[in-house]
């Protein structure tokens, strides 16, 4: 632990995360492992600089849960780390949702064309990227159409 202002104590891990010292990434190897798990998954790329992207996390989480898909939130590359940590905490994005996209495959699939962008993976393939904010119903409709193909 490190000392904060008088009368407070700050956990070192929290201080490092807020200071931006930890810049975990999500790579092609991570994506390959995810796909090998054969679990149906939604990758949701968000940016702390796009308010609807942050607020959309709750919407995509509801849609993914409705269809029993795993949800993998990922941070848009080159996002401000301090802002990302604050925004993730505000809306409940888990710690692994602070991993930055560093995957050539996700780039080639247009995951970074906008924030938010979602891509669905299942045992039969990969959806096209869906850029832009939707409410839970809009995300669920896209997921349903992909899964029923």
C-alpha positions in Angstrom: 0.0 0.0 0.0 1.0 3.6 -0.5 0.0 6.6 1.6 -2.6 8.9 0.0 -3.8 12.2 1.4 -3.6 12.5 5.3 -5.9 9.9 6.9 -6.3 7.7 3.8 -4.5 4.7 2.3 -4.6 3.8 -1.3 -4.0 0.2 -2.5 -1.0 0.0 -4.8 -2.9 -1.9 -7.5 -5.5 0.8 -7.7 -2.9 3.5 -7.8 -1.0 1.8 -10.6 -4.2 1.2 -12.6 -5.3 4.8 -12.3 -1.8 6.0 -13.1 -2.0 4.0 -16.3 1.0 1.8 -15.5 -0.8 -1.4 -16.6 -1.6 -1.5 -20.3 -2.9 -5.0 -20.9 -3.8 -5.9 -24.4 -6.0 -8.4 -26.2 -4.0 -10.1 -29.0 -4.6 -12.5 -31.8 -3.5 -15.3 -29.5 -6.2 -14.2 -27.0 -8.8 -14.2 -29.8 -7.7 -17.7 -30.9 -8.0 -19.0 -27.4 -11.4 -17.5 -27.1 -12.6 -19.1 -30.4 -11.2 -22.5 -29.4 -13.3 -22.4 -26.3 -16.3 -22.9 -28.6 -18.2 -20.5 -26.4 -20.5 -18.2 -28.2 -19.2 -14.7 -27.5 -19.8 -11.0 -28.1 -16.7 -8.8 -28.3 -17.7 -5.2 -27.4 -15.1 -2.5 -28.2 -15.7 0.6 -26.2 -14.0 4.0 -25.7 -14.2 6.2 -22.6 -14.2 9.2 -25.0 -17.6 8.2 -26.6 -20.3 8.5 -23.9 -22.8 6.2 -25.7 -20.0 3.7 -26.0 -19.6 3.6 -22.2 -23.4 3.7 -21.5 -23.9 1.0 -24.1 -22.1 -1.6 -21.9 -25.2 -2.2 -19.9 -27.3 -2.6 -23.0 -24.9 -5.1 -24.7 -24.6 -7.0 -21.3 -28.4 -7.4 -21.2 -28.5 -8.6 -24.9 -25.6 -11.0 -24.4 -27.2 -12.5 -21.3 -30.6 -12.8 -23.1 -28.9 -15.0 -25.7 -26.5 -16.8 -23.2 -23.4 -15.4 -24.8 -20.2 -14.6 -23.0 -19.3 -10.9 -23.2 -15.8 -9.7 -23.7 -15.5 -5.9 -23.4 -12.3 -4.5 -24.9 -10.9 -1.0 -24.8 -10.5 1.0 -28.0 -6.8 1.3 -28.8 -5.1 4.5 -27.7 -7.8 5.4 -25.2 -6.8 7.6 -22.2 -6.2 5.2 -19.4 -7.2 7.4 -16.5 -10.5 8.2 -18.1 -11.1 4.5 -19.0 -10.5 3.4 -15.5 -13.0 5.9 -14.1 -15.6 5.2 -16.7 -15.3 1.4 -16.4 -15.8 1.7 -12.7 -18.8 4.0 -13.2 -20.8 1.5 -15.4 -19.4 -1.8 -14.1 -17.1 -2.8 -16.9 -14.9 -5.5 -15.4 -11.1 -5.1 -15.0 -10.4 -7.2 -18.1 -12.5 -4.8 -20.1 -9.5 -2.4 -19.8 -7.5 -4.6 -22.2 -6.7 -2.6 -25.3 -7.4 -4.2 -28.7 -4.1 -5.3 -30.2 -5.4 -7.9 -32.6 -4.8 -7.8 -36.4 -7.8 -10.0 -36.9 -10.2 -7.7 -34.9 -8.7 -4.7 -36.8 -9.3 -6.5 -40.2 -12.9 -7.2 -39.1 -13.5 -3.5 -38.5 -13.6 -3.7 -34.7 -11.9 -0.3 -34.5 -14.0 1.5 -37.1 -16.0 3.2 -34.3 -16.7 2.9 -30.6 -18.8 1.1 -29.7 -18.5 -1.8 -32.1 -19.6 -5.4 -31.5 -18.8 -8.7 -33.2 -20.4 -12.0 -32.4 -18.4 -15.3 -32.6 -19.9 -18.7 -32.5 -19.0 -22.2 -33.6 -20.1 -21.6 -37.1 -18.4 -18.2 -37.8 -18.1 -14.5 -37.1 -20.7 -11.8 -37.6 -19.9 -8.6 -39.5 -18.9 -5.7 -37.2 -21.9 -3.7 -35.9 -20.6 -0.2 -35.1 -22.6 2.3 -33.1 -24.8 2.4 -30.0 -28.0 0.4 -29.8 -30.3 -0.3 -26.9 -30.5 -3.8 -25.5 -33.3 -4.7 -28.0 -31.3 -3.5 -30.9 -28.2 -5.5 -29.9 -30.4 -8.6 -29.2 -32.0 -8.4 -32.6 -28.6 -8.3 -34.3 -27.4 -11.3 -32.2 -30.6 -13.3 -32.8 -30.3 -12.7 -36.6 -26.7 -13.8 -36.6 -27.4 -16.9 -34.5 -30.4 -18.0 -36.6 -28.5 -17.8 -39.9 
